[in-house]
């Protein structure tokens, strides 16, 4: 775990299997013992067809996304305010790519699952960072209660999640086989 740029990481406690570098933090416990995967028995969504294919939004103005399977992922460019309706978002190949100034991105009771295959819909990375305000929360009931972001165990693509001041990401982050880069400016919170 590396905390940079005067970051302040708060948790109760934060166990790191390995080393920690950054400002002194009494909540970080480096060289902790490996614990079993708490989500190992979760049933991941199965592919049952595409709701949307190669979803792209360009230009300016408000944008509303609906749950479903996004084959080829989601690509946003331009200037948008983005609202995600309640539900499960399956990124089947392609991941998420954001360029421009799509902010804020908001939604309650959502789960984003980054998956794909080795063929026509190859695994993509999850990129929700840059000059964006994220206000997202996981469901509190149902099959994916508490899960905000999860990634297929076969997907080794990296994930970058970060936001500007005022961002709030409420839920679990599950990236079992890839690197996760969390970044943000002052005021970004991940409620516990």
C-alpha positions as CSV (number, residue, x, y, z in Angstrom):
1,X,0.0,0.0,0.0
2,X,1.4,3.4,-1.0
3,X,-0.2,6.6,0.0
4,X,1.2,9.7,-1.8
5,X,0.6,13.4,-2.2
6,X,-0.2,14.2,1.4
7,X,-3.0,11.6,1.3
8,X,-4.9,10.7,4.4
9,X,-6.2,7.2,4.6
10,X,-8.7,6.5,7.4
11,X,-9.8,3.0,8.4
12,X,-10.4,0.9,11.4
13,X,-7.9,-0.8,11.0
14,X,-6.4,-1.3,7.5
15,X,-4.5,-4.5,7.3
16,X,-1.8,-4.7,4.5
17,X,-0.3,-8.0,3.5
18,X,3.1,-6.6,2.6
19,X,4.6,-3.1,3.1
20,X,3.2,0.3,3.6
21,X,4.7,3.6,2.6
22,X,3.3,7.0,3.3
23,X,2.6,9.4,6.2
24,X,2.5,7.9,9.7
25,X,-0.9,6.3,10.2
26,X,-1.7,4.3,13.4
27,X,-4.6,2.6,11.6
28,X,-2.4,0.9,9.0
29,X,-1.1,-2.5,10.1
30,X,1.7,-3.6,7.6
31,X,2.9,-7.2,7.2
32,X,-0.4,-8.6,8.3
33,X,-1.3,-12.3,7.8
34,X,-3.1,-13.2,4.6
35,X,-6.8,-13.8,5.3
36,X,-9.2,-15.9,3.3
37,X,-11.0,-14.1,0.5
38,X,-14.3,-12.9,2.1
39,X,-16.1,-12.9,-1.3
40,X,-14.8,-16.2,-2.6
41,X,-18.3,-17.8,-2.4
42,X,-20.1,-14.9,-4.1
43,X,-21.9,-15.9,-7.2
44,X,-20.8,-13.6,-10.0
45,X,-23.2,-12.6,-12.8
46,X,-23.3,-14.9,-15.8
47,X,-23.4,-13.6,-19.4
48,X,-26.9,-13.9,-20.9
49,X,-26.6,-11.5,-23.9
50,X,-26.0,-7.9,-24.6
51,X,-28.3,-5.1,-23.6
52,X,-26.1,-2.5,-25.2
53,X,-23.1,-3.0,-27.6
54,X,-20.1,-0.6,-27.7
55,X,-22.0,2.1,-25.8
56,X,-20.6,5.6,-26.5
57,X,-21.8,9.0,-25.5
58,X,-20.2,12.1,-26.9
59,X,-21.1,15.8,-26.9
60,X,-22.6,17.7,-24.0
61,X,-25.6,17.5,-21.6
62,X,-27.2,15.2,-19.1
63,X,-26.9,11.5,-19.6
64,X,-28.9,8.7,-17.9
65,X,-27.5,5.1,-17.9
66,X,-29.7,2.1,-17.3
67,X,-28.6,-1.2,-15.8
68,X,-27.9,-4.1,-18.1
69,X,-25.0,-5.8,-19.9
70,X,-22.7,-3.4,-21.8
71,X,-20.9,-5.6,-24.4
72,X,-17.8,-3.7,-25.4
73,X,-18.0,-1.5,-22.3
74,X,-18.9,2.2,-21.8
75,X,-17.1,5.1,-23.4
76,X,-17.9,8.7,-22.4
77,X,-16.4,11.8,-23.9
78,X,-17.5,15.4,-23.9
79,X,-19.2,17.2,-21.0
80,X,-22.0,15.3,-19.3
81,X,-23.7,15.0,-15.9
82,X,-24.2,11.2,-15.6
83,X,-26.9,9.5,-13.5
84,X,-26.9,5.7,-13.2
85,X,-30.2,4.2,-12.4
86,X,-30.5,1.5,-9.7
87,X,-29.3,-1.9,-10.7
88,X,-26.5,-4.2,-11.9
89,X,-24.1,-2.9,-14.6
90,X,-22.2,-5.7,-16.3
91,X,-19.3,-4.5,-18.4
92,X,-18.7,-7.4,-20.7
93,X,-15.4,-6.5,-22.4
94,X,-14.1,-3.0,-22.9
95,X,-14.5,-1.7,-19.3
96,X,-15.1,2.0,-18.8
97,X,-13.3,4.8,-20.5
98,X,-13.9,8.5,-19.7
99,X,-12.4,11.4,-21.5
100,X,-13.5,15.0,-21.3
101,X,-15.5,16.3,-18.3
102,X,-18.2,13.9,-17.4
103,X,-19.0,14.9,-13.9
104,X,-20.7,14.3,-11.6
105,X,-21.3,10.6,-12.0
106,X,-24.0,9.6,-9.5
107,X,-26.2,6.6,-8.6
108,X,-27.6,4.8,-5.6
109,X,-28.1,1.0,-5.2
110,X,-25.8,0.1,-8.1
111,X,-23.2,-2.6,-8.6
112,X,-20.6,-2.4,-11.4
113,X,-19.2,-5.8,-12.6
114,X,-16.2,-5.7,-14.9
115,X,-16.0,-8.9,-17.0
116,X,-15.5,-10.1,-20.5
117,X,-14.0,-13.0,-22.4
118,X,-10.8,-13.9,-24.3
119,X,-12.6,-13.5,-27.7
120,X,-14.9,-10.9,-29.2
121,X,-15.3,-9.0,-25.9
122,X,-11.8,-8.9,-24.3
123,X,-11.4,-7.9,-20.7
124,X,-11.0,-4.1,-20.3
125,X,-9.9,-1.9,-17.5
126,X,-12.1,0.1,-15.2
127,X,-11.1,3.8,-15.4
128,X,-13.2,6.1,-13.2
129,X,-10.6,8.8,-12.4
130,X,-9.4,12.2,-13.4
131,X,-11.4,15.4,-13.1
132,X,-14.6,13.7,-12.0
133,X,-16.9,13.8,-9.0
134,X,-18.2,10.3,-8.1
135,X,-21.2,9.9,-5.9
136,X,-22.0,6.2,-6.0
137,X,-23.4,3.7,-3.5
138,X,-24.0,0.0,-3.4
139,X,-27.3,-1.8,-2.8
140,X,-28.2,-2.4,0.8
141,X,-30.3,-5.5,0.0
142,X,-30.4,-8.3,-2.5
143,X,-27.8,-10.6,-4.1
144,X,-25.1,-7.8,-4.4
145,X,-25.8,-6.0,-1.1
146,X,-22.8,-3.9,-0.1
147,X,-20.9,-4.5,-3.4
148,X,-20.2,-1.4,-5.4
149,X,-17.3,-2.6,-7.7
150,X,-16.3,-6.1,-8.5
151,X,-14.2,-7.6,-11.2
152,X,-14.1,-11.1,-12.8
153,X,-11.4,-13.3,-11.3
154,X,-10.0,-13.9,-14.7
155,X,-9.7,-10.2,-15.5
156,X,-6.2,-9.0,-14.6
157,X,-6.7,-5.5,-16.2
158,X,-6.0,-2.7,-13.8
159,X,-8.6,-0.5,-12.2
160,X,-8.3,3.2,-11.4
161,X,-11.0,4.8,-9.3
162,X,-10.7,8.4,-8.0
163,X,-12.6,11.6,-7.7
164,X,-12.4,15.3,-7.0
165,X,-13.5,16.9,-3.8
166,X,-17.0,15.9,-2.8
167,X,-16.7,12.4,-4.1
168,X,-18.3,9.6,-2.1
169,X,-17.9,5.9,-2.9
170,X,-20.0,3.7,-0.5
171,X,-19.6,0.0,-0.9
172,X,-17.1,-2.8,-1.3
173,X,-14.3,-2.9,-3.9
174,X,-13.5,-6.4,-5.1
175,X,-10.6,-6.8,-7.5
176,X,-9.2,-10.3,-6.7
177,X,-6.5,-10.6,-9.5
178,X,-5.6,-7.0,-10.5
179,X,-4.1,-3.8,-9.2
180,X,-6.5,-1.2,-7.8
181,X,-5.4,2.5,-7.8
182,X,-7.5,4.7,-5.6
183,X,-6.9,8.4,-5.9
184,X,-8.7,11.6,-5.2
185,X,-8.5,15.1,-3.9
186,X,-9.3,16.4,-0.5
187,X,-12.8,15.5,0.5
188,X,-13.1,12.2,-1.2
189,X,-14.7,9.7,1.1
190,X,-15.3,5.9,1.2
191,X,-17.8,5.5,4.0
192,X,-17.4,2.4,6.2
